[in-house]
Amino acid sequence: MALTKEQIAKRIAQELQDGFYVNLGIGIPTLVANYIPEGIEVELQSENGLLGMGPFPIAGEEDADLINAGKQTITTLAGSVFFDSAMSFGMIRAGKVDLTVLGAMEVADNGDIANWKVPGKMVKGMGGAMDLVASAKNIIVAMQHTDKAGNSKLLKSCSLPITGRACVKKIVSDLGVFDITENGFICIEHAPGVSIEEIKAKTAGQLSIHPSIKEMNV
Amino acid sequence: MSLHKVVANAEEAIKGIQSGQTLLLGGFGLCGIPENCIAALVKKGVDQLTCISNNAGVDDFGIGLLLQTKQVKKMIASYVGENDEFERQLLSGELEVELIPQGTLATRCMAAGYGMPAIYTPAGVGTEVADGKEVRNFNGKDYLLEYAFDADYAIVKAWKGDTKGNLIFKDTARNFNPLMAMAGKITIAEVEHLVEAGSLDPNDIHTPGIYVNYIFQGEAYEKRIEKRTVRN
């Protein structure tokens, strides 16, 4: 069975290490915050100007001045700090953020990512995504493996305008976990009940299967 | 730069703004936007404006209000979702739009405020954002040359301000506001609380008043929440 969004988030949370500063994008990446493993302390960076982002507020305590990059109301934690947008992207550009988790519409087998524009259909803009992918040391993409029509979103090359070149290191999709290497996508884990044949059939880019492939623990 | 900055209201603060000028507008989404000045611009009716702001508001609030009245000729922003009228004007060609990376937007403000003509950033290298821009390699990595903004006015919103124009922002309503405050040729600040000079602790001030030309205490702040989200 293909994974739910929550299971994708849970798997990505296993990549977190104690002491990490982490930037979570909008959508599935935001859910990663719900699955931070026990005993691990991470600090969430929100690019609109906050380090140490806390959970959503309880009803009645929403504050219009306190939002995340997805414009949702949030809270702070002990030790939180606010800053302006230039400093926010300064810490991203300077490589101070340890891990960035983003959504994507397409990823190519060399690590190119497209997630900001569908010409003629959707023009929302790149927000902070281009800055993040140009500078982040470690980028994990959370995505559905195929579009609604069943076409692979893991491609030889992106068909949509790209957000950044050769920057994605790892993908967690609803079918498996993929490292991106000089030899394209390497499938290192498969979702429970998803066969290697299905992964091969639904991956358009260059794909190899790791000899010691495991089942995802989600 | 005059030391006498306090004006009565938004109408007085924006009275010098003319059609065809370029405005920097602070805020992220609807958080920390200069509500009073936007309303005054709608009332004044200046048009053919170039607006530089991270977002374009929603249909009935923020910069969306200036789009409804077709006062905006060109929008420079990083993310413009959640606004149907914006999308309609963009797809029909009525509105000129330049989408730029959010960090680039912030840093082009910063450069203007620090008196620097341009900066290099890796954001957008190898993408359509790089079209026509100078690329320079530093230490093995490519960067794009991006110019400081050259805007006639910056319009920002702060939490507290004093009669000398010193500003303090609150929480994530800070965002682009202090950067834009530094970047305008003329800067207008609207504040929730205007106090006498001397009543703010100098250690707490985010924007020194030298960057601010006009300041006033805004009224009837709606501070709309775009995506109210609570814990289960």
Interface residues (C-beta under 8 A of the other chain):
Chain A: S46 E47 N48 G49 L50 P55 F56 P57 I58 A59 E62 D63 A64 D65 L66 I67 N68 A69 G70 K71 Q72 T73 I74 T76 F82 F83 D84 S85 A86 S88 F89 I92 R93 V123 K124 G125 M126 G127 G128 A129 M130 D131 A134 S135 P161 I162 T163 G164 R165
Chain B: F28 G29 L30 C31 G32 N54 A77 S78 Y79 V80 G81 E87 L90 L91 V97 L99 P101 Q102 G103 T104 L105 A106 T107 C109 M110 T121 P122 A123 G124 V125 G126 T127 E128 V129 W159 F169 K170 D171 T172 A173 R174 N175 F176 N177 P178 L179 H206 K223 R224 I225 E226 K227 R228 T229 V230 R231
